[in-house]
Amino acid sequence: MNGNGALNGAVIAVAGAAGAAGRATLLRLAEAGATVVASDADASRLAEAVDAARYAHGGATVTGDTVDLLDLDAAKDWAARTEKEFGRVDGLVHLVGGWRGSSSFMETDLADWAFLDQLLIRTVQHTSLAFHDGLLRSDFGRYVLISAAGASKPTAGNAAYAASKAAAEAWTLALGDAFRKAGGEQGPSAAAVILIVKALVHDAMRAERPNAKFAGFTDVKELAEAIAGVWERPAQEVNGKRLWLTEQP
């Protein structure tokens, strides 16, 4: 990074990059001068997201790769390829998302838990294990998880989702403790950070529901700005922290 704290020259991997939040994040990181290495399970949507970021910021290095993050070896291969090709890896942004819920607690379908366990927990486990060493080799490694306020205040019909998000947060905080211990007396050089939203909103959602208020929602562009901002703050300040982008319950 250059002296003013910009992301110029950093190498950031983005998991789950093809959705609205991923697209906004690719654009923001490319604008900041980062080399962005994006992945998603949907190859066509990923290609569109990568092309959009490249087009918006001519000269930016933005690459895309379909990676099965439910396969630990595939996640490790992705991390190793990234570091080998670009000489470093300074961040992993985890945007893999999804939701399942029910109208009441007793109507909870445990198949939803099995689905969310894979999507929201297993992918966090695999990306954190895959990128741990590379982030420690960086002078400013960051692992950024996007979580939901519902993890701290579960509702009856949201049991599977809230529990999955809470587990992903706990895993990420454990990663932060590993970074803390690796830093020793000097403190951590890498950080594991959780950004918490109520829900996300983007322009297409507003167009579809012009009368909706989306109260407390975080715009994907604001989320992308907050993600980029994680590298602006010292590792000791943000490591193992939940940073709220909405009202804390």
Disulfide bonds with the S-S distance in Angstrom:
none
